[in-house]
Amino acid sequence: MQRLGFCTEHDIFREAYRAFLQKEVQPNKQAWRQAGIVPREMFQKMGALGFLLVWADEEHGGLGLWDFRYQQIMIEEDNRFGEVGFYHTLHSRLVAPYITHFGNAAQQQRWLPRCATGETILAIAMTEPDAGSDLAGMKTRAQERSDHWLLNGAKTYISNGINGDVVLVAAKTNPENPRQIGLFLVERGMPGFERGRQLEKMGLHAQDTAELFFNEVRVPKENVLGDSALGLQYLKASLVEERLISAVGSLANAQCGFALTRDYVNERRAFGKKIADFQNTRFTLADLAADLEVAQVYVDRCVDLHNAGELSAHSAAKAKLVTSELEARVMDAGVQLHGGAGYMQEYEICQRFLDARVSRIFAGSSEIMKEIIARSVLG
Ligand SMILES: Cc1cc2nc3c(=O)[nH]c(=O)nc-3n(C[C@H](O)[C@H](O)[C@H](O)COP(=O)(O)OP(=O)(O)OC[C@H]3O[C@@H](n4cnc5c(N)ncnc54)[C@H](O)[C@@H]3O)c2cc1C
């Protein structure tokens, strides 16, 4: 089915981005997965070509392409031809917009241009060893002093945790009120800001996910984002876009896993015929093809709504829930239809299966998505 909402400019952008991936990313994927990290220079290469913070205005180093479709295109191409563990979208479209939406002019001027060139890499730290889904349960605290805030706590599972130069850290700012949270821009080199282990994961092997520690870190007041009491509201507002990003990625990965499997079953033979000729294969792929097409229409519609500033939290939650669950079904069926080959790392379906497992957990788990949707249905 023809996808709606894409024009010639989008197609040109897609071609240019794909060419970048084919030249700079594809040949290095395996090495990055083995190293467990994408070299920092890759952010700078992307920045030099204008592919970071494409939405930012020119004054801040962007291209002024606020239309989310451009990020959607990049996420889709990353899934097809790039490396899904290279978290430039987290840097560009998940964290940097906090500075635009909630930061002041001085903060925007100070950080956005360096983020657009890739000199400064961003991360966001909400999750803690004892609090993930329940953000209000976090223990990290910030206490106000004369000209700074004193930050203490620990965060975990932080993406870009090793490469990140500026980490947006969520911390409680009022011991009397657990829902009062502030957002603090903590910079590499600030005394008391330490990186812990780089965590070994099931998949996403090129992604540098890490623990972070904050021991009596003096965060200057000019590094506080917006109102130090309203961080939870800022996070909730921004999680809508985060879930859309996640949905676009899950669906793109699912589309790729489906195509891989379709090609494989058309090649592989058993009992004198192609695997594609067994009714089980045909029905399995027919079911998935139908679900993928329906999901694509819904996600593209969510992108339109987001561009119009009308994407609700529950619509974004539906998109994330449906696409991440579908991604899991596609990968599981893909591995099954590949037989033993599907269990081998050298087959792409195996890597995609492993990379996909986290989609139902991060950016809000499927259970949390159901809670959000249920609230919209039942109150
Ligand atoms: C690879 C990876 C990258 C990540 N990157 C980042 C990052 O950059 N920054 C960041 O801050 N965090 C990051 N996270 C953390 C991620 O967002 C959390 O892991 C996720 O929100 C779940 O929190 P949790 O791990 O504490 O699980 P828990 O909250 O302990 O949940 C455990 C289980 O209980 C279920 N559960 C919890 N509450 C409810 C409920 N109310 N109703 C029903 N079931 C419930 C959950 O769905 C889950 O199945 C990352 C995680 C991973 C794995």
The ligand as a MOL file (V3000), in Angstrom:
LIG
                    3D

  0  0  0     0  0            999 V3000
M  V30 BEGIN CTAB
M  V30 COUNTS 53 58 0 0 0
M  V30 BEGIN ATOM
M  V30 1 C 18.6730 -1.1500 26.7290 0
M  V30 2 C 18.0010 -0.1840 27.6730 0
M  V30 3 C 18.2060 1.1730 27.5100 0
M  V30 4 C 17.6140 2.0850 28.4000 0
M  V30 5 N 17.8990 3.4260 28.2730 0
M  V30 6 C 17.4860 4.2740 29.2440 0
M  V30 7 C 17.8930 5.6420 29.2540 0
M  V30 8 O 18.6130 6.0990 28.3550 0
M  V30 9 N 17.4860 6.4350 30.2670 0
M  V30 10 C 16.6860 5.9780 31.2660 0
M  V30 11 O 16.3490 6.7490 32.1580 0
M  V30 12 N 16.2680 4.6860 31.2960 0
M  V30 13 C 16.6570 3.8320 30.3170 0
M  V30 14 N 16.2610 2.5070 30.3470 0
M  V30 15 C 15.4050 2.0500 31.4250 0
M  V30 16 C 14.0040 1.6620 31.0110 0
M  V30 17 O 13.2550 2.7690 30.6240 0
M  V30 18 C 13.3870 0.8650 32.1660 0
M  V30 19 O 14.0900 -0.3670 32.2340 0
M  V30 20 C 11.9000 0.6330 32.0000 0
M  V30 21 O 11.1860 1.8300 32.1380 0
M  V30 22 C 11.3570 -0.3840 33.0300 0
M  V30 23 O 11.7520 -0.0280 34.3170 0
M  V30 24 P 12.4590 -1.1350 35.2530 0
M  V30 25 O 13.5720 -1.7340 34.5000 0
M  V30 26 O 12.7890 -0.4940 36.5620 0
M  V30 27 O 11.3720 -2.2400 35.4720 0
M  V30 28 P 10.2900 -2.2830 36.6600 0
M  V30 29 O 9.6290 -0.9530 36.7670 0
M  V30 30 O 10.9520 -2.8360 37.8700 0
M  V30 31 O 9.2490 -3.3250 36.0800 0
M  V30 32 C 9.3990 -4.7410 36.2130 0
M  V30 33 C 8.1500 -5.3940 35.6130 0
M  V30 34 O 7.0060 -4.9630 36.3340 0
M  V30 35 C 6.0580 -4.4020 35.4480 0
M  V30 36 N 5.3480 -3.2990 36.0840 0
M  V30 37 C 5.8590 -2.1950 36.6920 0
M  V30 38 N 4.8830 -1.3790 37.0910 0
M  V30 39 C 3.7190 -1.9650 36.7360 0
M  V30 40 C 2.3450 -1.6180 36.8510 0
M  V30 41 N 1.9560 -0.4440 37.4080 0
M  V30 42 N 1.4060 -2.4580 36.3650 0
M  V30 43 C 1.7630 -3.6300 35.7900 0
M  V30 44 N 3.0400 -4.0150 35.6340 0
M  V30 45 C 4.0020 -3.1930 36.0950 0
M  V30 46 C 6.8730 -3.8900 34.2730 0
M  V30 47 O 6.0750 -3.7540 33.1130 0
M  V30 48 C 7.9130 -4.9810 34.1480 0
M  V30 49 O 7.3800 -6.0680 33.4280 0
M  V30 50 C 16.7930 1.6070 29.4420 0
M  V30 51 C 16.5610 0.2280 29.5740 0
M  V30 52 C 17.1690 -0.6650 28.7210 0
M  V30 53 C 16.9260 -2.1290 28.9350 0
M  V30 END ATOM
M  V30 BEGIN BOND
M  V30 1 1 1 2
M  V30 2 1 2 3
M  V30 3 2 2 52
M  V30 4 2 3 4
M  V30 5 1 4 5
M  V30 6 1 4 50
M  V30 7 2 5 6
M  V30 8 1 6 7
M  V30 9 1 6 13
M  V30 10 2 7 8
M  V30 11 1 7 9
M  V30 12 1 9 10
M  V30 13 2 10 11
M  V30 14 1 10 12
M  V30 15 2 12 13
M  V30 16 1 13 14
M  V30 17 1 14 15
M  V30 18 1 14 50
M  V30 19 1 15 16
M  V30 20 1 16 17
M  V30 21 1 16 18
M  V30 22 1 18 19
M  V30 23 1 18 20
M  V30 24 1 20 21
M  V30 25 1 20 22
M  V30 26 1 22 23
M  V30 27 1 23 24
M  V30 28 2 24 25
M  V30 29 1 24 26
M  V30 30 1 24 27
M  V30 31 1 27 28
M  V30 32 2 28 29
M  V30 33 1 28 30
M  V30 34 1 28 31
M  V30 35 1 31 32
M  V30 36 1 32 33
M  V30 37 1 33 34
M  V30 38 1 33 48
M  V30 39 1 34 35
M  V30 40 1 35 36
M  V30 41 1 35 46
M  V30 42 1 36 37
M  V30 43 1 36 45
M  V30 44 2 37 38
M  V30 45 1 38 39
M  V30 46 1 39 40
M  V30 47 2 39 45
M  V30 48 1 40 41
M  V30 49 2 40 42
M  V30 50 1 42 43
M  V30 51 2 43 44
M  V30 52 1 44 45
M  V30 53 1 46 47
M  V30 54 1 46 48
M  V30 55 1 48 49
M  V30 56 2 50 51
M  V30 57 1 51 52
M  V30 58 1 52 53
M  V30 END BOND
M  V30 END CTAB
M  END
